[in-house]
């Protein structure tokens, strides 16, 4: 074989070597992206270590519509506090979640009510959200087993489609959750909530993706009950800040009576 032939052979072998290395690296990267990592990143994006938010909730029914405005503080998955600012009838009501426990303070009668686990699946303020949804009573990271079941595109975003099945010991209200999380940015764009018989109950869509300071995330949520398609609940973030300094004692029964 002449020198020119040897050179061509060397180039071909080297090119194949680069292809193999590239495939190997791609495989390693793919193996690193697990369902657990995806869910953790998606959860951190929407929740952060701590947050303060101002929101409006629109409850739509065939014959009426009402708006609720609220402020919210959260720290991790353990603590959450919600303060109602509007309408006047409900203004001042406070909801507190500490660990797996939840309280409701009603200022008009100066009464503190601890919500039993049986009430976590009940509607919150007449909306299509449950008490558990509102205060994130269940951790989608710790209370569920996760798996990637397929990939799809939603609104131009390539997404992982994940199935979340509750662990045997987890005290959760949903029998299964299917979640669409974008590959870029790990944004949750759709959730489907199923009961214990794996019957689809609610469909949640997330949109209006925008920059909220230190991250880009959906700021508009719509929940539609499958059996009642003519009604829905809309949650819109007007303001949200992450990594705000909050001490554990902020989330106390005493604070419920003074927070504004």
C-alpha positions as CSV (number, residue, x, y, z in Angstrom):
1,X,0.0,0.0,0.0
2,X,1.4,3.4,-1.0
3,X,1.6,6.4,1.4
4,X,-1.6,8.0,0.0
5,X,-3.5,4.8,0.6
6,X,-2.2,4.6,4.2
7,X,-3.2,8.2,4.8
8,X,-6.8,7.5,3.6
9,X,-7.0,4.4,5.8
10,X,-5.8,6.4,8.8
11,X,-8.3,9.1,8.1
12,X,-11.2,6.6,7.9
13,X,-10.1,4.8,11.1
14,X,-9.8,8.1,12.9
15,X,-13.2,9.2,11.7
16,X,-14.8,6.0,12.9
17,X,-13.0,6.4,16.2
18,X,-14.5,9.9,16.6
19,X,-18.0,8.6,15.7
20,X,-17.7,5.9,18.4
21,X,-16.5,8.3,21.0
22,X,-19.4,10.6,20.1
23,X,-21.9,7.8,20.4
24,X,-20.4,6.8,23.7
25,X,-20.6,10.3,25.1
26,X,-24.2,10.7,23.9
27,X,-25.0,7.4,25.6
28,X,-23.4,8.6,28.9
29,X,-25.3,11.9,28.8
30,X,-28.6,10.1,28.1
31,X,-28.0,7.7,31.0
32,X,-27.6,10.7,33.3
33,X,-31.0,12.1,32.6
34,X,-33.3,9.9,34.7
35,X,-36.9,10.4,35.6
36,X,-36.0,11.3,39.1
37,X,-33.6,14.0,38.0
38,X,-36.2,15.5,35.6
39,X,-38.9,15.6,38.2
40,X,-36.6,17.2,40.8
41,X,-35.5,19.9,38.3
42,X,-39.1,20.6,37.3
43,X,-40.1,20.8,40.9
44,X,-37.2,23.1,41.8
45,X,-38.1,25.4,38.9
46,X,-41.6,26.0,40.1
47,X,-40.9,26.0,43.8
48,X,-37.3,26.8,44.6
49,X,-35.9,26.6,48.1
50,X,-38.3,29.3,49.2
51,X,-40.7,31.7,47.5
52,X,-43.1,34.6,47.8
53,X,-45.9,35.0,45.3
54,X,-49.0,37.1,44.5
55,X,-51.7,35.3,42.5
56,X,-55.2,35.5,41.2
57,X,-57.5,32.6,40.9
58,X,-60.5,32.6,38.5
59,X,-63.2,30.0,39.1
60,X,-65.4,29.5,36.0
61,X,-68.7,27.7,36.1
62,X,-71.5,27.6,33.4
63,X,-73.6,30.2,35.2
64,X,-71.1,32.2,37.2
65,X,-67.5,33.3,37.6
66,X,-65.6,34.5,40.7
67,X,-62.1,35.7,41.5
68,X,-59.9,35.1,44.5
69,X,-56.6,36.9,45.1
70,X,-54.0,35.6,47.4
71,X,-50.4,35.9,48.7
72,X,-48.3,32.8,49.2
73,X,-45.1,32.0,51.1
74,X,-43.3,28.6,50.9
75,X,-40.2,27.0,52.1
76,X,-39.2,23.7,50.5
77,X,-41.9,21.0,50.5
78,X,-42.5,21.2,54.3
79,X,-43.9,24.7,54.7
80,X,-46.6,26.8,53.0
81,X,-48.7,29.7,54.0
82,X,-51.6,31.3,51.9
83,X,-53.3,34.6,52.8
84,X,-56.5,35.6,51.0
85,X,-56.6,39.3,50.0
86,X,-59.9,39.3,48.0
87,X,-62.9,39.2,47.9
88,X,-63.9,41.0,51.1
89,X,-66.0,38.1,52.3
90,X,-63.0,35.8,52.5
91,X,-60.3,38.4,53.0
92,X,-58.0,37.5,55.9
93,X,-58.5,33.8,55.7
94,X,-55.2,31.9,56.1
95,X,-54.1,28.4,55.2
96,X,-51.0,26.9,56.8
97,X,-49.2,23.7,55.9
98,X,-46.5,22.3,58.1
99,X,-45.2,18.9,57.1
100,X,-48.3,16.7,56.5
101,X,-50.6,18.9,58.6
102,X,-52.8,21.8,57.5
103,X,-54.7,24.5,59.3
104,X,-57.3,27.2,58.3
105,X,-57.7,30.4,60.2
106,X,-61.1,32.2,59.8
107,X,-60.7,35.8,61.2
108,X,-64.4,36.7,61.1
109,X,-65.1,34.2,63.8
110,X,-61.6,34.0,65.2
111,X,-61.5,30.3,64.7
112,X,-58.6,28.0,63.9
113,X,-59.4,24.7,62.2
114,X,-57.1,21.8,61.7
115,X,-58.0,20.0,58.5
116,X,-58.1,16.2,58.8
117,X,-56.5,14.0,56.1
118,X,-59.9,13.2,54.8
119,X,-60.4,16.8,53.7
120,X,-57.2,17.1,51.6
121,X,-59.0,15.9,48.5
122,X,-61.9,18.3,49.0
123,X,-62.3,21.4,46.8
124,X,-60.4,24.5,48.0
125,X,-62.7,27.7,48.1
126,X,-65.0,26.1,45.5
127,X,-62.3,25.7,42.9
128,X,-61.1,22.7,40.9
129,X,-58.0,22.6,43.1
130,X,-57.9,20.5,46.2
131,X,-56.6,21.4,49.6
132,X,-53.6,19.1,48.8
133,X,-53.0,20.9,45.5
134,X,-52.9,24.3,47.1
135,X,-50.4,23.6,49.8
136,X,-48.5,20.9,48.0
137,X,-49.2,18.5,50.7
138,X,-47.5,15.7,48.8
139,X,-44.0,15.9,47.5
140,X,-43.9,14.7,43.9
141,X,-40.2,14.1,44.4
142,X,-40.3,11.9,47.5
143,X,-43.8,10.4,47.5
144,X,-43.8,9.0,44.0
145,X,-41.8,6.5,41.9
146,X,-41.0,8.1,38.5
147,X,-40.5,6.7,35.1
148,X,-40.1,8.1,31.5
149,X,-42.8,6.5,29.4
150,X,-42.4,8.4,26.1
151,X,-41.4,11.7,24.5
152,X,-43.8,14.2,22.8
153,X,-43.9,17.8,21.6
154,X,-46.2,20.4,23.2
155,X,-46.5,23.9,21.8
156,X,-43.1,23.6,20.1
157,X,-41.3,22.2,23.2
158,X,-39.8,18.7,23.1
159,X,-40.9,17.0,26.3
160,X,-40.3,14.0,28.4
161,X,-43.5,12.3,29.4
162,X,-43.3,10.9,32.9
163,X,-45.5,8.6,35.0
164,X,-45.6,9.2,38.7
165,X,-47.0,6.3,40.8
166,X,-47.3,6.8,44.6
167,X,-45.1,4.8,46.9
168,X,-46.9,2.2,49.1
169,X,-46.3,4.2,52.3
170,X,-47.1,7.6,50.8
171,X,-50.2,9.4,52.0
172,X,-51.3,11.0,48.7
173,X,-54.6,11.7,47.1
174,X,-53.8,10.8,43.5
175,X,-53.5,7.2,42.2
176,X,-51.2,8.3,39.3
177,X,-49.9,11.5,37.7
178,X,-48.7,11.8,34.1
179,X,-46.5,14.9,33.6
180,X,-45.0,16.5,30.4
181,X,-41.7,18.3,31.2
182,X,-39.8,20.2,28.5
183,X,-36.3,18.9,27.7
184,X,-35.1,22.5,27.6
185,X,-35.5,24.3,30.9
186,X,-37.4,21.4,32.6
187,X,-40.7,23.3,32.5
188,X,-43.8,21.4,33.4
189,X,-46.3,22.1,30.6
190,X,-49.1,19.6,31.3
191,X,-50.2,17.3,34.2
192,X,-52.9,14.6,34.1
193,X,-54.3,13.5,37.5
194,X,-55.8,10.0,37.9
195,X,-57.7,8.5,40.8
196,X,-56.9,5.2,42.5
197,X,-58.8,3.3,39.7
198,X,-56.6,5.1,37.1
199,X,-59.5,7.1,35.8
200,X,-58.5,10.6,34.6
201,X,-59.9,13.3,36.9
202,X,-58.2,16.6,36.1
203,X,-56.1,18.0,33.3
204,X,-53.7,20.8,34.1
205,X,-52.0,22.9,31.4
206,X,-49.3,25.5,32.1
207,X,-48.5,28.4,29.8
208,X,-47.5,32.1,29.5
209,X,-43.8,31.3,29.9
210,X,-41.9,34.3,30.9
211,X,-38.8,35.5,32.8
212,X,-39.6,36.1,36.5
213,X,-36.2,37.3,37.6
214,X,-33.9,34.4,38.1
215,X,-35.7,31.9,35.9
216,X,-38.0,31.3,33.0
217,X,-41.2,29.4,33.9
218,X,-44.9,29.1,33.2
219,X,-47.0,31.6,35.0
220,X,-50.5,30.6,33.9
221,X,-52.2,27.4,35.0
222,X,-55.6,26.0,34.0
223,X,-57.2,23.0,35.6
224,X,-60.2,21.4,33.8
225,X,-62.1,18.5,35.4
226,X,-62.6,15.8,32.7
227,X,-66.2,15.0,33.6
228,X,-67.1,18.7,33.7
229,X,-65.4,20.3,30.6
230,X,-67.6,23.4,30.9
231,X,-65.9,24.5,34.0
232,X,-62.3,25.3,34.9
233,X,-60.0,27.0,37.4
234,X,-57.3,29.5,36.3
235,X,-54.3,30.4,38.4
236,X,-52.2,33.4,37.3
237,X,-49.0,34.5,38.9
238,X,-48.8,38.3,39.1
239,X,-45.6,38.3,41.1
240,X,-43.2,35.6,42.2
241,X,-39.8,35.8,43.9
242,X,-37.5,32.9,44.8
243,X,-34.9,32.3,47.4
244,X,-36.5,34.8,49.8
245,X,-35.3,34.7,53.4
246,X,-37.9,32.8,55.5
247,X,-37.4,31.2,58.9
248,X,-39.3,28.1,59.9
249,X,-41.1,30.0,62.7
250,X,-42.7,32.2,60.0
251,X,-44.9,29.2,59.3
252,X,-46.6,29.1,62.7
253,X,-50.2,29.2,64.0
254,X,-49.4,32.4,65.7
255,X,-48.3,34.0,62.4
256,X,-51.6,33.0,60.8
257,X,-53.3,35.6,63.0
258,X,-50.9,38.5,62.1
259,X,-49.8,37.9,58.6
260,X,-50.9,40.5,56.0
